[in-house]
Amino acid sequence: MQDSPGVKIETDVDSVEADAPPFLPDMCTLQAVFLLVMLGELLALALTLADSGLAAFDWEGLGFRSFLVQWIVLLSAALLCPLRFRLSRLSPWLAGTVCYLLVLAVTLICSLLGIWGIDGWQEEDGPILLGNLILSAIFAGIVLRYLYVQQQWSNQQKAELRSRIQALQSRIHPHFLFNSMNSIASLIATEPDKAERMVEDLSCLFRASLAEPGLVPLSEELDLCRQFMAIEQIRLGDRLQVHWQVDPAVETGHQPCPIPSLLLQPLLENAIQHGIQSLAGGGLVTIDISLEDGRVKVRVTNPVGEGERPGHGNRMALGNIHHRLQAHFGPAADFSVKTESRESDPPAQFVAQLSYPCSRDDAAARSRNLFNKNKRTD
C-alpha cells in the first residue's frame, strides 16, 4: 500500500521497543559467572567419575575436562550476554535455535583447539569430537531451556509490577480529578443535568481504576473510554472533536475480546494532553477499532500539539500499555506509535496502534495464571 501524496510517515523509535525485555538472564554479572563456573566444574567432575570411577579417579582427565568445559561455558556466556536483548526481537523458537547453535559452535571450536593443542589431529579423535558435541547438545538444551523459562517468568513479574505501579500512579494523579471537579462546579448552577451526568461518568471511571487489574470485555472498556471522553468534551467544549469507528461485533458485545482494564484510556488521555489541549483551535481524535482474522486492531489518531515534539508524549503511559499487553498476550500482541507529517493542513498526526488476539478462553486463562502466581508471590 502506497502512502498518499504529501504525506510523510516517520516511524517513531519509541522507548517501548528499546525497553524490550531480554530473552535470557544477564550471564555477565559476578554472581552469574560464579554459578556458571561451579556448574561447569560439577559437569566435568561428573563426566570424570562416569569415565574412571571413584577408585581409580583420573585427576589428569578432570583437569583437561575442567579446562575444556570452562572455556566452552564462559565463552558461550560472553557471546550470549550482549545478544540477549537483540534475541528478544526474534520469535522464541528462532532465538532459541540461535543460542543453541552458538553453544555448539563454541564447543566445536574449543574441542578442535584442545585436540590439536595436545597431540595434533589423529584419526581416533573423531569419536571424541562427536562425543563432545553430543554432550554439549544435551546439556546446552537443558540449561538454555531453564534460563529461558526463568527469564520469561521474571519478565512477566516485572511487567505486572509496572502495571500495578502505573495503575496506582494513575489513581493518585490529581490533574484529571481537579479539572473534572472544576467543570462540575461551573455547571451546577447553569446546567445541573449535565453536571449530574458528569459526576456519574466520573464515579464509573474511578470505580474501574480502583478495581483489581485484569481482563474485561472490550465493549466494557469502550464504555469507560466514552465516559472519559464525555468528561473531557464538557471541559474542552468545541475544541475536542471525537470520531468513533468501532466494529459492530465489538460494539454489541457479540465478540467479547477481553482486554486489560483501563488500557485504552491512557491512549485517549495522551491524545488530549499532548495534542488537543495545547492547540488553540483544538482538533479531532479518531478511534478506529476493527476485527481482522481473529485479532483486535486499535488505532488512535490525534494532531500533534503546539510545542510538542512529534511522538514525545507520556512515555510512561505508552510503555505501560506495551508491558501490560505483553504480560497478558505475550508475543502475540503488538504495539507501536508513529508520526505522520503532512506538508499542509491538517498538522502532523500522532498515531498509536495496537493489536492482540481475540480469544477469550486463552486470554482469561493466562490472566488467571498470572494473578494466581502474583498472589502466591505476595
Buried (B, 14 or more C-beta within 10 A) or exposed (E): EEEEEEEEEEEBEBBBBEEBBBBBBEBEEEEBBEEBBEBBBEBBBEBBEEEBEEEEEBEEBBEBBBEBBBBBBBBBBEBBBEBBBEBBEBEBEEBBEBBBEBBBBBBBEBBBEBBEEEEEEEEEBEEEBEEBBEBBBEBBBEBBEEBBEEBBEEBBBEBBBBBEEBBEEBEEEEEBBEBBBEBBEEBEEEEEEBBEBBBEBBEBBBEBBEEEBBBBBBBBBBBBBBBBBBBBBBBBEEBBEBEBEBBEBBBEBEBBBBBBBBBBBBBBBBBBBBBBBBBEEBBBBBBBBBBEEEBBBBBBBBBBBEEBEBBBBBBBBBBBBBBBBBBBBBEBBBBBBBBBBBEEEEBBBBBBBBBBBBBBEBBBEBBEEBBEBBEEEE
